[in-house]
Amino acid sequence: MQLPGLVIGGGIAGLTAAIALHQRGIAATVCEAAPHILPLGAGIWMAPNAMQVFERLGLATKINAGGVPLRAIEITDGCLRPLLRTDQARIRQQFGHGTTAIRRATLQQILLAELDPATVRLGKACTALAPDAAGVTVTFADGTAHRAAFVVGADGIHSPVRGQLFPGVRPNGTGHLVWRGMSAVALAPRFRRAIREAWAGGLRFGFSEIADGVVDWFAAVPGAFGSDRAGLLGRLQAAFAGFAEPVPALLAAADEPAIIRNEVVDFNPLPCWHRGRIGLIGDAAHATTPYLGQGGCQAVEDAYALALCLHRHPADPARAFAELLRLRRAKARHVVRTSRLMGRIGYLSGAAAELRDLAIRATPRWVSERQFRQVYGLNY
């Protein structure tokens, strides 16, 4: 009897991988280091590439019902005048889906509900991996050990699995912080069902509905802004005071203790995502900055593509991981590099920012939408 697989990490990548594997008759257990899966985090945007995967898994309708399908994505100046706009109706015509904004915790619960509770084990922090010709022995911090036919490292940017496979890889800091929160604010009709990200003065502020009367937002600031939580909300309000409404209203309604701090980091894409029967997906393999809104979406793509590869090569996990790399590496690299570029462009200030705004406004819409389509298309 063939050993089951183990998926290390119970986030979006790991849960999606388990669902996709189970739907193809591949036994796999999710091992999550945390003792409880709590409703943590703010919102997340599931772009058309991820929504196409969820459609194939039979989950798109549930995710759209649990979140807010969006009608537009805009980059604006500080007065919320558009610089760039994508019409999600046209995107939806081509790909069957637009972008859906949803609470991260809601998405995680939708994914968890698709799995047999017996296949999700909590309090299982991976400490060692010992591969051999027949499988992998995985040791956990609680002293237990499990045998698996293959191991999927879906354990995030600070992945312990990656640390054992590629110990020299370290995330790169960018010198910027992103503060994320949710505010109970009723947006004006023109701001509803849309993502808007405002660029001005070397600062960025993005927001979108994730439920009726609940707005997810982020404030991206230089590291010099300070990471101290004392007086945080007041500093944010002062920094973004010149931005147009509803930015000040969203900050005024924020719950300061619930604001989440994220350092903006990534790392250069790995030339290889696996060693034999052990492979990486999502941020563990190709962490990206958040400026394309693609971190979670690329993880979802990896998870589904991996299940396809393992289904094609059930007796040879190493071959399946190698095929996953061939399918996904070029796009993952494109996302990492493009997101970095978007990061640099968005933080410009002064005369450089004025030139940027003029250039973006002068760019035909079809050019920018073609770039988005390159990310939204699937090749499997």
N, C-alpha and C positions, 0 to 999 in steps of 0.2 A: 504493500500500500504506500503510495507516494506521500511524502511529508507535506504538510501545508506550508504556505509561505508566511512570513512575518512582516508586517508593515510597522515601522517604528515612527510614531507620531500620529496623534489623533486630531490634527487640524484639518483644514480644507483639503490639502493634498492627500493626506493619509486616508481620510474617510472616503473621498472620491475614488481613490485607487481601490480600496476594499470593495466598494459597491461595484465598480467596473469588473473587478476580478470575479466576484461572486456571480455576477450575471453571465459570466462565461464559464461557470462551473469550476473555477479555480479556488480552492480553499485557501483562505488567508485570515490571519488574526491581527487586529490592530493592538499595538502596545503603546500606551501613552504614559509618559513619566508623571504627569500630575495625578494626584489622588482623586480629584473630582474634575469633571468638565463643567466649568462655570460659565455663566453668560457674560464673558469679558469682551473687551474691545468695543470699537465704535462701529462705523459702517464700512461697507466694501462695495465696489462697483464690479458687477459681473458683465463684462463686455460681450459682444456678439460671438466671439470665438468660444468663450466659456459657455454661453447659453446654448450654442449648437451642441456642445458635448452633453450638457444637461438634457437637451431634447433627446439625444440618442439614448440616454440613461432613463428616460421617462420621468424626469424631474423638473423640466422647464416650467410647466404649468404651476407646480407647487412653489417654485422660487419666485415666479412673477406674482403669485398671490401673496406671498410673504413679504414682498418688497414693493418697489415702485418702478415699473417700466418707464423709461425716460423718453422724452420726445426730442431733446436737443442736448448737445454738449457745446459749451462756449468757453473760449478764453477771452478775457476782457481786460480793459485797463482799470485803474482804481475807481473810476466813476461808473464801472460796470457797462461801459460802451464796448460792443463786441470788436475783438480783433480777428477772431477765427470762430467759425460755427460749423458744426456738422449736423445735418438733418437726419435724425434717426429713422424717419420714415423711408428715406431712400436706402439707408443701410439695411433696414428691415426687409425691404423688397428683395435685396440681393441675398441676404444671409438667413432670412427667416426670423431673425431676432435683432432687437436693438440692445442697449445697455440697461440693466436693471440694478438699481441701488437697493441695498438690503442691509439690515443689521447683521454683523458678522455672527453674532450669537444665534440669530434666527436661521441663517444659512447652515450653521453647524448642527442645529437641532433637526432641520429637515434631512440632512445627510445621515445623522445618527439614527433617525427613525427608520431608515432603509436597511439597517443592519440588525442582525440577531444580536441582542445584548451579550450573548455568550462569546461573540467574536470580538468584543472590545474589552480589553483588560487595562485597568487603571493602576497607577502607582508602580508602573514598570519602566524604570529608568535604565536604559541600556548602558552597560559599562564595558563590555568586551564582546568581540566577534571572533570566532575561530572557524574559518572555512576549511573544508576538506573535500575529497573527491565526491562524496555522497550528499553533502549538505553543509549547513552552517550551524554551529552551536552558539547561541546568544545567551550571555550572562547578564543578569539584572542586579540592580543595587540591593534588592531585597534578598539576595542570596540564591534565587532560583535560576535555572538554566533551561532553555528550550531548544529543541532541534527544529530546523526549518529547511525546506527545499531551496528557498531563496529569501533574501532580506531586502526590503525596500526602505531606504532612509528618506523619510518624509518629515524630518524633524527640524526643519527651519534653517535660518541663516547661520545659527551657531551650532549646527548639526554635530552631535557626538559621533554619529556614524561616519560623516565626512572626515571628522578629525582622526578617525582610525584608518580610513582609506588613504587620505591625502593630508597628512599632518602639517604640511607647510602652508596650507591655504588659510589666509586670514582676511576677514572683511576689511574693506577700505572705508575710512570715514571721509565724509565730504565737507565737514565743517558746518553743517546745517542741522537744524532740529525741526521736527514737525510735531506740533501739539494738536491732538485730536479730541474732539468733544461732540456731544449731542445737546441740542437745545430745543425746548418745547416752544416753538414759534410757528404761528400760522403765516406762511409766506404769501405775498401778493400773487395774484394769478399768473403774472408774467414770469415769476421765478419758480413756479411749480413744475414738477416733472422734468427737471433739467439739471444738469451739472454746470455750474459756473465756477471758473477759476480766475481770480483777478490778480494781475501782475502790476505792481507799482512800487517805485522806490526801493528796489531790491528785496521786496517782500512778496509773498504769495498767500492768497486766501481762497479756499475752495469750499463750496457747499452744495448740498442737494437734499431733497426729501428722502427719507428712508421709510417713513410711515406717515399717515395723516397727522399733521401737526408736530412731527418730529423731524428735525433737520440735523444731518450729519455735517460736520465742518472740520476743516484743518487749517492751521496757520503755520506756514513755513517761514522760518526766520534764520538768520546767520547764527552760528554757534556763539558769537560774541554777545548775542542777546541774553545769554545766561540760561543755565539749566536749573537754577534754584527755584523750588516751588514756592518759596515765600514771596508773596506779592505777585505771583504769576499772572493772575487775571488782570490786575491793574496794569502790568507791563504790556500785556497783549492789547488791552483797550487803548493804551497810549500809542502803541506802535501802529495800530490800524485805525486810528481816529480819523484819518483823512480819507478812508475808503467810504464809498457810498453805502447807504442802506440796501440790504438788511444786515451788512457786516457788523456795524456797531450793536444792532439789536440782538444778533446771535450771540455775541460775546457777553452782552449784558445779561442774557438769560442763561448763561452757561453755569453749570455746577462745578465750581473750581476743583474740589477734591477728586472729581471723576475725570478730569482732563488727563489724557494719556500722553506721555512723552515718548517720542521715537527719534533716535539718532538716525540720520539718513546715511545708510551704508550700502555698499554692494561689493562684489569682487569680480575680478576678471574671469570670464567664462572658462570653466575647466576644459582641457582638451579631451578628457575622458570622464564619464559619470559613473563608472563601475569598475569593480575588480572581481572577476569571476561571477559568483552567485550573489554578490552584494552590489546593489545599485542605488543611485540617488535620483530624486525627483524634486521639482519645485525649488524653493529657496536654498535647499541643501546643495543643489547642483548648479544653480545660476541665479543667485540673488540679484535683484535689480532695485534701483531707486524707484520711488513711487510716482514719478512724474508722467508716466504713460497710463497709470492705473492698471498695470498688467501683471503685477506680482502674483496675485491669487489666480488670475486667469491662465497664466502660463503653467502654474501648478496643476490646474484642472486639466489642461491639455496633456501634460506629461502623464497624469494618472490614467487617463483613458487610453492614450497611445501605448502605455506600458501593458495594459491588459490585453490589447490587441496583439502585441508582440509575444507575450507569454502564452496566449492562446494558440498562436502559430507554432511556437516552439516549447511545448509543455515539458519536454524532457531535457531541455538545454537552456536554463535561465541565463547563462552567460551570453549565448547567442541572442536571446531576447533583449537583454540590456544593450548589446551592441547595436541591434536594429533600432531600438528606441533612440539611441544617440544619433544614428543616421537620419532618422525622421525629424528629430526635434532640435538638433544643435544649431543649425543655421538661423532658425527663427528666434531661438532663445538669445543667441548672440546679438541679433539685430535689435531685439527689445532692450537688452542691457545697454547697448551703445547708444541707441536713439533716446532712451530715457535719460542717460547721462547728458546728452546734448540738450534735451529739453530742460534739464535742470540748470545748466549753465545759462541758457538763453533767458529763462524765466527770472533769474536773479539779477539781470542787468539793471543798472540805474543810470540816471543822468542822460547825457546825450546819446550814449549807446542804447539806452532803452527807448528813446524817442525814434532812433533809426530802426530799431527792431519793430516797433509798433507800426511804423510806416510800411516796412517791408511785408509784414504779415497781412496788413489790410490790403496791400496791393496784390497779394498772391491769389490767383483764381481758386474758388472753392473746390473745383474738381481736382486740383493738385493736392490739396490737403486731404481730401477724402480718399484719393488714391493711396496716400500713405497709410491712412487708417485701414483701408481694405487689405493692404499687405499684411497687417497684423491680424485682421479678423478671419482671413481665409484658413481653412484646414487642408492638410495634404495627406490625410489618412481616412 
